[in-house]
Amino acid sequence: GGIADLFTKLQATHGVLVCYTHNVGGNEWDPTLEEWAEFLALIDEGMAAGWLECVTFEQLLVRSGVRMSRGLTGAWQVEWPEIDGTTTIKRFP
């Protein structure tokens, strides 16, 4: 299945799709201009129909209760709520 099949599955399951690309039509790994146009048209259709919401990855993290911060040393700290109500904290040097 192609990209249209993926959007059909997203609509049926309320799934999450995280997309990332550096270029369009730049090399064999990038989407072609035609694929990109189809992708954008499917986004527009889903949004117009009210079943698709476009957000950034950072917005999803915030909604989930994930907090990221960078300390004075440049190390990252990530906090997220667990299903049991506790909070997990991880530090990355």
C-alpha positions as CSV (number, residue, x, y, z in Angstrom):
1,G,0.0,0.0,0.0
2,G,1.0,3.6,-0.6
3,I,0.6,6.8,1.4
4,A,-3.2,6.8,0.8
5,D,-3.5,3.4,2.5
6,L,-1.5,4.8,5.5
7,F,-3.9,7.7,5.8
8,T,-6.9,5.3,5.7
9,K,-5.3,3.3,8.6
10,L,-4.6,6.6,10.5
11,Q,-8.3,7.6,10.2
12,A,-9.6,4.2,11.3
13,T,-7.2,3.9,14.3
14,H,-6.5,7.5,15.3
15,G,-2.9,6.6,15.0
16,V,0.1,8.9,15.3
17,L,2.5,9.4,12.4
18,V,5.8,11.2,12.9
19,C,7.2,12.4,9.6
20,Y,10.7,13.7,8.9
21,T,12.5,14.6,5.7
22,H,15.5,16.7,4.8
23,N,14.5,17.4,1.2
24,V,11.9,16.7,-1.4
25,G,13.1,15.3,-4.7
26,G,16.8,15.6,-3.7
27,N,17.9,12.0,-3.8
28,E,16.6,8.4,-3.9
29,W,15.6,8.4,-0.2
30,D,13.6,11.6,-0.3
31,P,10.0,11.8,-1.5
32,T,9.5,12.9,-5.1
33,L,7.7,16.1,-5.8
34,E,4.6,14.1,-6.8
35,E,4.7,12.0,-3.6
36,W,5.1,15.2,-1.5
37,A,2.1,16.8,-3.3
38,E,0.0,13.7,-2.6
39,F,1.1,13.7,1.0
40,L,0.2,17.4,1.5
41,A,-3.2,16.9,-0.3
42,L,-4.0,14.0,2.1
43,I,-3.1,16.1,5.1
44,D,-5.4,18.9,3.8
45,E,-8.3,16.4,3.2
46,G,-7.9,14.9,6.7
47,M,-7.8,18.3,8.4
48,A,-10.8,19.5,6.3
49,A,-12.8,16.4,7.3
50,G,-12.0,17.0,11.0
51,W,-10.2,13.6,11.7
52,L,-6.6,14.7,11.3
53,E,-4.8,17.1,13.6
54,C,-1.3,18.3,12.8
55,V,1.0,19.0,15.7
56,T,4.7,19.1,16.3
57,F,6.5,16.3,18.1
58,E,7.2,18.8,21.0
59,Q,3.5,19.5,21.3
60,L,2.8,15.7,21.7
61,L,5.5,15.5,24.4
62,V,3.9,18.4,26.4
63,R,0.4,16.9,26.1
64,S,1.8,13.6,27.5
65,G,3.3,15.4,30.5
66,V,6.9,15.0,29.3
67,R,9.2,17.9,30.4
68,M,12.7,18.4,29.0
69,S,15.2,20.8,30.4
70,R,18.9,21.6,29.9
71,G,21.1,22.3,32.9
72,L,24.0,24.7,33.2
73,T,26.4,22.0,32.1
74,G,24.5,21.3,28.9
75,A,23.2,18.0,30.1
76,W,19.5,17.2,29.4
77,Q,17.0,16.1,32.0
78,V,13.8,14.4,30.9
79,E,10.8,13.8,33.2
80,W,7.7,11.9,32.3
81,P,4.7,10.5,34.3
82,E,4.3,6.8,34.6
83,I,0.9,5.1,34.5
84,D,1.1,4.4,38.3
85,G,1.3,8.1,39.0
86,T,5.0,8.2,39.7
87,T,7.4,10.3,37.8
88,T,10.6,9.0,36.1
89,I,13.5,11.3,35.7
90,K,16.5,10.6,33.4
91,R,19.6,12.7,32.9
92,F,21.7,12.6,29.8
93,P,25.2,14.0,30.0
